[in-house]
Amino acid sequence: MSHKNQHVVPHEAGWAVKGAGNQKATSVHPTQAKAIAAAKETAKSHGSEMLIHGRNGQIRERNTYGSDPYPPKG
């Protein structure tokens, strides 16, 4: 099973979910919300991280599902 981080990125047909390092999208969705939901499920099942990019390509949010290398203290 792959532990690739899942990226939600802008796509010509809306928003896409891509595994880290992949050239092709895993899935394409009409809205960012639907792409986030799909990426979240994949990241949870793989125990990886989901990174949400804005329209400008910058990462605006990240969520870890699995072993967090930097868990909060306290």
C-alpha positions as CSV (number, residue, x, y, z in Angstrom):
1,M,0.0,0.0,0.0
2,S,1.3,3.4,-0.9
3,H,1.7,6.1,1.7
4,K,1.8,9.0,-0.7
5,N,0.6,12.3,0.5
6,Q,-2.6,13.5,-1.3
7,H,-2.7,16.9,-2.9
8,V,-5.8,18.9,-3.8
9,V,-4.8,21.1,-6.7
10,P,-6.6,23.3,-9.2
11,H,-7.4,21.5,-12.5
12,E,-8.8,22.7,-15.8
13,A,-12.1,20.8,-15.1
14,G,-12.3,22.1,-11.4
15,W,-10.1,20.5,-8.7
16,A,-8.0,17.3,-8.8
17,V,-6.6,14.9,-6.2
18,K,-3.0,13.8,-7.0
19,G,-0.7,11.5,-5.1
20,A,2.7,13.1,-4.3
21,G,5.0,12.7,-7.3
22,N,2.2,11.6,-9.7
23,Q,1.9,13.4,-13.1
24,K,-1.8,12.3,-13.5
25,A,-4.7,13.1,-11.2
26,T,-6.1,10.3,-9.2
27,S,-9.6,11.9,-9.5
28,V,-11.1,15.2,-10.8
29,H,-14.0,17.0,-9.1
30,P,-16.2,20.0,-10.0
31,T,-15.6,21.7,-6.6
32,Q,-12.8,21.9,-4.2
33,A,-15.0,20.6,-1.4
34,K,-15.6,17.3,-3.3
35,A,-11.9,17.0,-4.1
36,I,-11.1,17.6,-0.4
37,A,-13.6,14.9,0.7
38,A,-12.0,12.4,-1.8
39,A,-8.5,13.2,-0.8
40,K,-9.4,12.9,2.9
41,E,-10.7,9.4,2.4
42,T,-7.6,8.3,0.5
43,A,-5.3,9.9,3.1
44,K,-7.1,8.2,5.9
45,S,-7.0,4.8,4.3
46,H,-3.2,5.2,3.5
47,G,-2.3,6.9,6.8
48,S,-0.8,9.8,4.9
49,E,-1.2,13.6,4.7
50,M,-3.6,15.7,2.8
51,L,-2.4,19.0,1.4
52,I,-4.9,21.6,0.1
53,H,-3.5,24.1,-2.4
54,G,-5.2,27.4,-3.3
55,R,-5.8,28.6,-6.9
56,N,-2.4,30.2,-6.8
57,G,-0.7,26.8,-6.1
58,Q,0.4,27.7,-2.6
59,I,-0.4,25.2,0.2
60,R,-3.1,26.7,2.4
61,E,-3.9,23.8,4.7
62,R,-2.5,20.4,5.6
63,N,-3.9,17.5,7.7
64,T,-2.2,14.3,8.8
65,Y,-4.1,11.0,9.0
66,G,-1.8,8.4,10.5
67,S,1.5,8.7,12.4
68,D,2.2,12.4,12.9
69,P,6.0,12.9,13.1
70,Y,5.4,16.2,15.1
71,P,2.5,15.6,17.5
72,P,1.6,18.5,19.7
73,K,2.8,18.5,23.3
74,G,0.5,18.6,26.2
